[in-house]
Amino acid sequence: MSAVSIISIVGHNQSNCGYCGGKASSFTFGFWAFTLTCTDYQRLIDRGWRRSGQYVYKPDLKKSCCPQYTIRLDVAEFHPSKSQRQIINKFNRYIEGTWIPQCERSSQMDQDRPRENAKRRTKEAPSLTTAIHASEVADNNNKYELKIELEPASFTEEKFAIYSKYQQKIHHDAPEDIKPSSFRDFLVNSPLKLEPVDDLDTPWGSYHQKYLLDGRLIAVAVLDILPKCVSSVYFMYDPDYAFLGLGHYSALREISLTQELHRQSPDLGYYYMGYYIHDCKKMQYKGKFHPSELLDPETYAWYALDQVCRPLLDQFKYVSFAQPSEGIVAAPRASRVAKGDEKGEKDEKEEDDDMDLLSSVNRKDDGGSDSDNGDAYVTPGWLQPDQVTDELMGQVFAITENNVAAPVTSLKKYHQSRKMRHEFKSFAAAVGRELATQLIIY
């Protein structure tokens, strides 16, 4: 039997914003995924969805205080900038021992030393892949040994220790709030199962990319490898190594990984960095990787960030790039800083604040769609009410009490319960016709 996606509808959720700190100002619709095929999840993220552990959600960009646009990078067209090459160069020099950070200098005698291969350097810059892997080359002259290991997502005490230290130091979480169970739920458990494919050495699925320095774990990237992309889920590191700029460095390494996979599988050509929030300072680094595109929240077409999206987002809080004159939401464009970073000085890789969302999914906005109350509001990108037909709902399947999949329209509760019928129809409107008939409701 071929793999299937089985989900349980959670519905509407209203929570505090993890970016600006707004109270009850973030609106999403979500479901719990027991299993998801990698193809189905690819389709979902190409409609603005994202996962946090096994919880899969889609923001309402028009209602929410901080509209979250899906962002991706075409890795075949990416060329690192001078500043991005400097990040790689600094990291490589640290491994070589030719650059000593201030925090490791014990005296005035500790000085940077010239690189032994400096005279052999040419004007032509090496490729991103060559530059990234240079620090991994076994060399007895290197001060440190670096190993990068990609493995299926799993729990270890060593990873949890990094997570705990990172959450306390970087996100200022209280120690008593950091538990192994929350780490598993957020960054280990995944609805994606490993799916071998013919043209890739690495199966599709969820992974941890480990950074080992002299055998010691110093960082972990949480990644999903999907049919068309590598999707960045989270990145955490030992704060003792913050001087290496690991946030920005990890993004470059993940782009390099995507380029390597793209050479094996031409369809896998994009690096997804989660969501982009235009007026959040700590999100602005995502726009520095060119050429990036944003997903239109209504048509699900992609538009160039620099040429099309920025000029519109400079003017409007919310906008459809395909139809900029319709449904815009104007707002003052004062640039916001992320919660906990009032000065906006911390220039590090900012993760989507999914942990707050995952802990709030039980605080549902039970009012559901405003259309229940006579309001004509429809979430951007959802099917219109007249598109959610009886014919469509007859193709939406759910697991019955007899443990078999049947059309929801064949269930007594679908016809007897207005609330249940609304829940099924909201799900179909949120995921779209194709996915509504593909995902099985439990």
C-alpha positions as CSV (number, residue, x, y, z in Angstrom):
1,M,0.0,0.0,0.0
2,S,1.4,3.4,-0.9
3,A,2.0,6.0,1.8
4,V,-0.9,8.2,2.8
5,S,-1.3,11.4,4.9
6,I,-3.5,11.1,8.0
7,I,-4.4,14.3,9.9
8,S,-6.7,15.5,12.7
9,I,-8.2,19.0,12.3
10,V,-7.3,21.5,15.1
11,G,-9.0,24.5,13.4
12,H,-8.7,28.2,14.1
13,N,-6.1,29.4,16.6
14,Q,-5.6,32.9,18.1
15,S,-2.4,33.5,20.1
16,N,0.1,36.1,21.2
17,C,2.6,37.1,18.6
18,G,6.1,35.6,19.0
19,Y,7.6,38.5,17.0
20,C,6.2,41.8,18.2
21,G,4.7,40.6,21.5
22,G,1.2,41.5,20.5
23,K,-1.6,40.0,22.6
24,A,-3.9,37.6,20.9
25,S,-2.9,39.2,17.6
26,S,-1.7,36.2,15.6
27,F,-4.3,34.1,13.7
28,T,-3.7,30.6,12.2
29,F,-5.5,27.6,11.1
30,G,-4.0,24.2,11.7
31,F,-4.1,20.4,12.0
32,W,-2.2,17.7,13.7
33,A,-0.4,15.4,11.3
34,F,0.0,11.7,12.3
35,T,1.7,11.0,9.0
36,L,2.4,13.2,5.9
37,T,4.0,12.2,2.7
38,C,6.8,14.4,1.6
39,T,4.9,15.2,-1.6
40,D,1.9,16.4,0.3
41,Y,4.0,18.5,2.6
42,Q,5.7,20.1,-0.4
43,R,2.3,21.0,-1.7
44,L,1.3,22.4,1.7
45,I,4.3,24.7,2.1
46,D,3.7,25.9,-1.5
47,R,0.4,27.1,-0.2
48,G,1.9,28.9,2.8
49,W,1.7,26.2,5.4
50,R,4.5,25.2,7.8
51,R,5.1,22.6,10.4
52,S,6.1,22.8,14.1
53,G,6.8,19.2,15.1
54,Q,3.7,17.4,14.0
55,Y,1.5,20.5,14.1
56,V,0.9,22.0,10.6
57,Y,-0.5,25.5,10.4
58,K,-1.2,28.4,8.0
59,P,-1.2,32.0,9.2
60,D,-3.9,34.5,8.3
61,L,-1.7,37.2,6.9
62,K,-4.5,39.7,6.6
63,K,-5.7,39.5,10.2
64,S,-2.4,38.9,11.9
65,C,-0.2,41.7,13.3
66,C,2.9,40.4,11.6
67,P,2.1,39.0,8.1
68,Q,4.3,36.0,7.5
69,Y,5.1,35.4,3.8
70,T,6.7,32.1,2.7
71,I,10.2,32.8,1.3
72,R,12.4,30.7,-0.9
73,L,15.8,31.0,-2.7
74,D,16.6,29.6,-6.2
75,V,19.9,27.9,-5.3
76,A,21.1,27.5,-8.9
77,E,21.1,31.3,-9.3
78,F,22.6,32.1,-5.9
79,H,26.0,33.6,-5.6
80,P,27.3,34.6,-2.2
81,S,27.9,38.3,-1.6
82,K,31.2,39.7,-0.3
83,S,29.9,39.8,3.3
84,Q,28.6,36.2,3.0
85,R,32.0,35.0,1.8
86,Q,33.6,36.8,4.7
87,I,31.4,34.8,7.1
88,I,32.6,31.5,5.5
89,N,36.2,32.8,5.4
90,K,36.1,33.7,9.1
91,F,34.7,30.3,10.0
92,N,37.3,28.5,8.0
93,R,40.2,30.5,9.5
94,Y,39.0,29.7,13.0
95,I,39.1,25.9,12.1
96,E,42.6,26.4,10.6
97,G,43.7,28.4,13.7
98,T,44.7,31.5,11.6
99,W,42.0,33.6,13.2
100,I,41.6,33.8,17.0
101,P,38.5,35.5,18.4
102,Q,38.9,38.0,21.2
103,C,37.3,35.7,23.7
104,E,40.0,33.1,23.2
105,R,43.0,35.4,23.3
106,S,44.8,34.9,26.6
107,S,47.4,37.6,26.0
108,Q,48.7,40.2,23.5
109,M,50.9,37.4,22.1
110,D,47.8,35.6,20.7
111,Q,47.5,37.2,17.2
112,D,46.1,36.1,13.9
113,R,48.6,34.5,11.6
114,P,48.7,34.5,7.8
115,R,47.1,31.6,6.1
116,E,49.7,29.2,4.7
117,N,47.9,29.1,1.3
118,A,47.5,32.9,1.1
119,K,50.0,33.2,-1.8
120,R,48.1,30.6,-3.8
121,R,44.9,32.5,-3.7
122,T,43.5,33.7,-7.0
123,K,41.2,36.5,-8.0
124,E,38.5,33.9,-8.9
125,A,36.5,33.0,-5.9
126,P,35.8,29.4,-5.2
127,S,32.3,28.0,-5.5
128,L,30.1,28.1,-2.5
129,T,30.3,24.3,-2.1
130,T,34.1,24.4,-2.3
131,A,34.4,27.2,0.2
132,I,31.9,25.6,2.6
133,H,33.6,22.2,2.6
134,A,37.2,23.6,2.8
135,S,36.9,23.5,6.6
136,E,36.1,19.8,6.6
137,V,39.2,18.7,4.8
138,A,41.4,16.5,7.0
139,D,44.5,18.5,7.5
140,N,47.1,18.0,10.3
141,N,47.8,21.7,10.2
142,N,44.3,22.7,11.2
143,K,43.8,23.7,14.8
144,Y,40.4,22.0,15.0
145,E,38.7,19.0,13.4
146,L,35.2,19.8,12.0
147,K,32.7,17.2,11.0
148,I,29.2,17.8,9.6
149,E,26.9,14.8,9.9
150,L,23.4,14.6,8.4
151,E,21.2,12.0,10.2
152,P,17.5,11.3,10.6
153,A,15.9,13.5,13.3
154,S,16.4,11.8,16.7
155,F,16.6,12.6,20.4
156,T,20.0,12.5,22.2
157,E,21.0,14.0,25.5
158,E,23.7,15.9,23.8
159,K,21.3,17.6,21.4
160,F,18.9,18.4,24.2
161,A,21.8,20.0,26.2
162,I,22.5,22.3,23.2
163,Y,18.8,23.1,22.9
164,S,18.5,23.9,26.6
165,K,21.5,26.1,26.6
166,Y,20.4,27.9,23.4
167,Q,16.9,28.6,24.6
168,Q,18.0,30.0,27.9
169,K,20.8,32.2,26.5
170,I,19.3,33.3,23.2
171,H,15.6,33.2,23.8
172,H,15.7,33.8,27.6
173,D,13.5,30.8,28.4
174,A,13.3,29.8,32.1
175,P,15.1,26.5,32.8
176,E,12.0,25.0,34.3
177,D,10.2,25.5,31.0
178,I,12.7,23.5,29.0
179,K,11.9,19.9,29.0
180,P,13.0,16.9,26.9
181,S,9.3,16.4,26.0
182,S,9.0,19.9,24.5
183,F,12.3,19.3,22.6
184,R,10.9,16.1,21.1
185,D,7.6,17.7,20.2
186,F,9.1,20.7,18.6
187,L,12.3,19.5,16.9
188,V,12.4,15.7,16.9
189,N,8.9,14.3,16.2
190,S,7.9,14.7,12.5
191,P,5.0,13.5,10.4
192,L,7.4,12.9,7.6
193,K,8.8,9.4,7.1
194,L,12.0,8.7,5.2
195,E,11.1,8.2,1.5
196,P,13.9,6.8,-0.7
197,V,14.0,8.2,-4.2
198,D,15.8,7.0,-7.3
199,D,17.8,10.1,-8.1
200,L,19.0,11.0,-4.6
201,D,21.5,9.4,-2.3
202,T,19.6,11.0,0.6
203,P,15.9,10.0,1.1
204,W,13.3,12.7,1.5
205,G,12.4,13.3,5.2
206,S,13.3,15.1,8.4
207,Y,16.9,15.4,9.4
208,H,19.3,16.9,12.0
209,Q,22.5,18.3,10.6
210,K,25.1,18.1,13.4
211,Y,28.2,20.4,13.7
212,L,31.0,18.6,15.6
213,L,34.1,20.4,16.6
214,D,36.8,18.1,17.8
215,G,34.1,15.5,18.5
216,R,32.0,18.0,20.5
217,L,28.5,18.9,19.3
218,I,28.3,22.7,18.9
219,A,25.2,23.2,16.7
220,V,22.2,21.4,15.1
221,A,20.2,22.3,12.1
222,V,16.7,20.8,11.8
223,L,15.9,20.3,8.1
224,D,13.2,18.8,5.9
225,I,14.4,17.4,2.5
226,L,11.4,17.5,0.2
227,P,10.8,16.8,-3.5
228,K,11.5,20.4,-4.6
229,C,13.4,21.9,-1.7
230,V,15.4,21.8,1.5
231,S,13.2,23.5,4.2
232,S,14.9,25.0,7.2
233,V,12.9,24.2,10.4
234,Y,15.2,25.4,13.2
235,F,18.8,26.1,14.1
236,M,20.4,26.0,17.5
237,Y,23.9,26.3,18.7
238,D,26.1,26.5,21.7
239,P,26.1,30.2,22.7
240,D,29.8,29.8,23.6
241,Y,30.5,29.8,19.9
242,A,28.3,32.8,19.0
243,F,31.5,34.6,17.8
244,L,31.4,32.4,14.7
245,G,28.2,33.9,13.4
246,L,26.8,30.4,13.2
247,G,23.3,31.6,12.3
248,H,24.3,33.1,9.0
249,Y,26.9,30.5,8.4
250,S,24.4,27.7,8.8
251,A,22.1,29.3,6.1
252,L,25.0,29.3,3.7
253,R,25.8,25.7,4.5
254,E,22.2,24.7,4.0
255,I,22.2,26.5,0.6
256,S,25.3,24.5,-0.3
257,L,23.5,21.3,0.7
258,T,20.6,22.2,-1.5
259,Q,22.9,22.9,-4.4
260,E,24.5,19.5,-4.0
261,L,21.1,17.8,-3.9
262,H,20.0,19.8,-6.9
263,R,22.9,18.4,-8.9
264,Q,21.5,14.9,-8.2
265,S,17.8,15.8,-8.6
266,P,17.1,18.8,-10.9
267,D,13.6,19.3,-9.4
268,L,15.0,19.9,-6.0
269,G,16.2,23.4,-6.6
270,Y,15.0,25.7,-3.8
271,Y,16.0,26.5,-0.2
272,Y,13.0,27.5,1.9
273,M,13.8,29.7,5.0
274,G,10.3,29.6,6.5
275,Y,8.5,32.9,6.8
276,Y,9.6,36.4,6.0
277,I,8.2,39.4,8.0
278,H,9.0,42.6,6.3
279,D,9.1,44.9,9.2
280,C,10.8,42.6,11.7
281,K,14.5,43.6,11.9
282,K,15.6,40.1,12.8
283,M,13.9,38.7,9.7
284,Q,15.6,41.0,7.3
285,Y,18.7,38.8,6.9
286,K,16.5,36.4,4.9
287,G,16.2,39.0,2.2
288,K,19.9,39.2,1.8
289,F,20.1,35.9,-0.1
290,H,19.5,36.6,-3.8
291,P,17.4,35.8,-5.8
292,S,14.7,35.3,-3.2
293,E,11.0,35.0,-3.9
294,L,7.9,35.5,-1.8
295,L,4.7,33.4,-2.1
296,D,1.6,35.4,-3.0
297,P,-0.9,34.6,-0.2
298,E,-3.9,34.5,-2.5
299,T,-2.8,33.1,-5.9
300,Y,0.2,31.0,-4.6
301,A,2.4,32.3,-7.4
302,W,6.0,33.4,-6.6
303,Y,7.2,36.9,-7.0
304,A,10.8,38.4,-6.9
305,L,11.4,39.9,-3.4
306,D,13.6,42.8,-4.6
307,Q,11.8,43.8,-7.8
308,V,8.2,43.3,-6.9
309,C,7.6,42.6,-3.2
310,R,9.7,45.1,-1.3
311,P,8.3,48.2,-2.9
312,L,4.7,47.0,-2.1
313,L,5.6,45.9,1.5
314,D,7.2,49.2,2.1
315,Q,3.8,50.8,1.6
316,F,1.4,48.2,2.9
317,K,1.1,45.9,5.9
318,Y,-0.6,43.2,3.8
319,V,-0.8,42.9,0.1
320,S,-1.3,40.3,-2.7
321,F,1.5,40.8,-5.1
322,A,-0.7,39.5,-7.9
323,Q,-3.5,41.9,-7.2
324,P,-1.8,44.8,-5.4
325,S,-4.8,47.2,-5.8
326,E,-7.2,44.7,-4.0
327,G,-7.5,43.9,-0.4
328,I,-4.5,45.8,0.8
329,V,-4.1,46.7,4.5
330,A,-2.2,49.9,5.1
331,A,-0.2,50.5,8.2
332,P,2.6,52.7,9.5
333,R,5.9,51.3,8.2
334,A,8.0,51.9,11.4
335,S,10.4,49.0,11.4
336,R,9.7,46.7,14.3
337,V,12.3,44.7,16.2
338,A,11.7,41.2,17.5
339,K,10.4,40.5,20.9
340,G,13.3,40.5,23.4
341,D,15.6,42.5,21.1
342,E,14.3,46.1,21.6
343,K,17.5,47.6,20.3
344,G,17.5,45.5,17.2
345,E,21.2,45.0,17.5
346,K,21.5,41.2,17.5
347,D,22.4,40.2,13.9
348,E,21.9,36.5,14.0
349,K,19.7,33.9,12.3
350,E,16.2,34.4,13.6
351,E,14.0,31.3,13.7
352,D,10.2,31.3,13.2
353,D,8.8,31.4,16.7
354,D,6.9,28.1,16.3
355,M,7.5,27.0,19.9
356,D,5.0,29.7,21.2
357,L,2.5,28.6,18.6
358,L,2.8,24.9,19.4
359,S,2.1,25.6,23.1
360,S,-1.0,27.6,22.2
361,V,-2.9,25.3,19.9
362,N,-5.4,24.4,22.5
363,R,-6.4,28.1,22.8
364,K,-8.6,27.8,19.7
365,D,-10.7,30.6,18.3
366,D,-13.9,28.5,18.4
367,G,-15.8,31.1,16.5
368,G,-14.2,29.6,13.3
369,S,-14.7,31.5,10.1
370,D,-16.3,34.9,10.4
371,S,-18.8,33.6,7.8
372,D,-20.5,31.7,10.7
373,N,-21.6,35.0,12.2
374,G,-22.8,36.5,9.0
375,D,-19.5,38.2,8.1
376,A,-18.3,37.8,4.5
377,Y,-14.6,37.7,5.5
378,V,-12.7,34.8,3.9
379,T,-9.1,34.1,4.9
380,P,-6.7,35.1,2.0
381,G,-5.9,32.0,-0.2
382,W,-8.9,29.9,1.0
383,L,-11.5,28.6,-1.3
384,Q,-14.6,30.8,-1.5
385,P,-17.7,29.4,0.2
386,D,-19.3,28.6,-3.2
387,Q,-16.3,26.6,-4.2
388,V,-16.7,24.2,-1.2
389,T,-19.4,22.2,-2.9
390,D,-21.2,19.0,-2.0
391,E,-19.3,17.4,-5.0
392,L,-15.9,18.4,-3.4
393,M,-16.9,17.3,0.1
394,G,-17.9,14.0,-1.4
395,Q,-14.2,13.5,-2.2
396,V,-12.9,14.4,1.2
397,F,-12.3,11.2,3.3
398,A,-12.2,10.5,7.0
399,I,-11.5,7.5,9.1
400,T,-14.8,6.0,10.4
401,E,-15.4,4.1,13.7
402,N,-14.9,0.9,11.8
403,N,-11.4,2.1,11.0
404,V,-12.0,2.5,7.2
405,A,-11.8,5.7,5.1
406,A,-15.1,6.9,3.8
407,P,-16.3,10.2,2.3
408,V,-17.3,12.7,5.0
409,T,-20.6,13.2,3.4
410,S,-21.4,9.5,4.2
411,L,-21.0,10.2,7.9
412,K,-24.1,10.8,10.1
413,K,-22.3,13.5,12.1
414,Y,-21.6,15.5,8.9
415,H,-25.3,15.9,8.4
416,Q,-26.4,16.1,12.0
417,S,-23.8,18.5,13.4
418,R,-23.5,22.0,11.9
419,K,-20.2,22.5,13.8
420,M,-18.7,19.3,12.4
421,R,-19.8,20.1,8.9
422,H,-18.3,23.6,9.3
423,E,-15.0,22.1,10.5
424,F,-14.7,19.8,7.5
425,K,-15.6,22.6,5.1
426,S,-13.1,25.0,6.7
427,F,-10.4,22.3,6.4
428,A,-11.2,21.9,2.7
429,A,-11.2,25.6,2.1
430,A,-7.9,26.0,3.9
431,V,-5.9,23.3,2.1
432,G,-7.5,23.7,-1.3
433,R,-9.2,21.2,-3.6
434,E,-6.2,18.9,-4.4
435,L,-5.0,18.5,-0.8
436,A,-8.5,18.2,0.6
437,T,-9.1,15.1,-1.5
438,Q,-5.6,13.7,-0.7
439,L,-5.3,14.1,3.1
440,I,-7.3,11.7,5.2
441,I,-9.0,13.0,8.3
442,Y,-8.9,11.0,11.5
